[in-house]
Amino acid sequence: MTHPIEWSAYLTQMEHISDIELTEDRRAEVLVQLTRIARMAQPLMDYPLDDRIEVAGVYRL
């Protein structure tokens, strides 16, 4: 089961970690973009994968 991402809380954390402060207008626009990207990615995230399939490759030098 997945839980919805709280984009506003995520953005607040990223501002703190990155030591930046967004204006309210910029913050609102970033939230719009994060939500848009999440909606675009959702069909891929919903695609069922067989449990035997590796979800990420392992690269070695």
C-alpha positions in Angstrom: 0.0 0.0 0.0 1.3 3.4 -0.9 0.6 6.6 0.9 0.1 9.9 -0.9 3.1 12.2 -0.8 2.6 15.5 1.1 4.3 17.7 -1.4 4.1 20.8 0.7 5.9 19.0 3.6 8.5 17.6 1.2 9.2 21.0 -0.3 9.6 22.5 3.2 12.1 19.8 4.1 14.0 20.3 0.8 14.1 24.1 1.5 15.6 23.4 4.9 18.1 20.8 3.6 19.2 23.0 0.7 19.3 26.1 2.9 17.1 28.1 0.5 14.0 30.1 1.0 11.3 30.3 -1.7 8.9 33.1 -2.1 5.2 32.2 -1.8 4.7 32.6 -5.5 7.7 30.4 -6.3 6.7 27.8 -3.7 3.2 27.6 -5.2 4.7 27.1 -8.7 7.1 24.4 -7.5 4.1 22.6 -5.8 2.2 22.7 -9.1 5.2 21.2 -11.0 5.8 18.5 -8.4 2.1 17.5 -8.5 2.2 17.5 -12.3 5.3 15.3 -12.5 3.8 12.9 -9.9 0.6 12.6 -12.1 2.7 11.9 -15.2 4.7 9.2 -13.4 1.7 7.4 -11.8 0.9 5.1 -14.7 4.5 3.8 -14.6 4.4 3.4 -10.9 1.2 1.4 -11.2 2.6 -1.0 -13.8 2.6 -4.5 -12.2 6.0 -6.2 -12.1 6.6 -9.9 -11.6 8.2 -10.5 -8.2 11.0 -12.3 -9.9 12.1 -9.3 -12.0 15.0 -7.2 -10.8 13.6 -3.7 -10.3 17.0 -2.1 -10.8 20.2 -3.2 -12.5 23.4 -3.7 -10.7 26.4 -2.1 -12.4 29.9 -3.1 -11.5 33.2 -1.7 -12.8 
